[in-house]
């Protein structure tokens, strides 16, 4: 059984399926696109997007079964 885990999310560590709180709303990452200078454009399941700078740090939720090896 997978248990949600609170993780620090950066442009390098974000995964599809991560849940990020933005403006009090929980948004699920549906796609991530590499941008110039090491950033990532996150596209959410709702159709909204957010660009993370290479130094951005957010807190999000990830199922522990999705951990990187």
Helices and strands as residue ranges (DSSP letters): E 4-9, E 19-22, E 25-34, G 36-38, E 40-44, E 49-52, E 58-63, G 64-66
